[in-house]
């Protein structure tokens, strides 16, 4: 009984210490970070959002899929966060095809529904991206035309996303750049909310 109580108290103490620990890694406003923040990527968020979240993700990444609903819930509760997709396919050819499809869907204004559908589960590949686009009311024929005519630009975007990820020191997905704060891994909704608060504090 006494041992159990001590272990329980110790566990509670560890949780309290974790909760008190600053969330995320503060980034210096360097030319590297400035270059990342200056990039324009497809995304979504409320008009007049005062905080941008740059989402480095792979559609076949399990940790990315676990973090996604927590991120979305925290952003919705906050009301001032815009999310920008820095698709970073690191899990092979299927992931790359899915990312290309999501970026091409932006030409039809359907990046967000394709992104969210690919995050919900199942193998993400080019066919899954096309299926998600059609389900959202888009044209598969136009998607293929965009991939053919705009493929070089899309590949360039993916290459720059990878460059930025490495320049920021990301070793994998997911990575969340929130202002001057870097939050790695499958964060919880509470951690995202704390990250938003800290990112705003770093803005001064």
Secondary structure, 3 states (H helix, E strand, C coil): CHHHHHHHHHHHHHHHHHHHCCCCEECCCCHHHHHHHHCCCCEECCCCCCEEEEEEECCCCHHHHHHHHHHHHHHHHHCCEEEEEEECCCCCHHHHHHHHHHHHHHHHCCHHHHHHHHHCCCCCCHHHHHHHHHHCCCCHHHHHHHHHHCHHHHHHHHHHHHHHHHHCCCCCCCEEEECCEEEECCCCHHHHHHHHHHHHHHHC
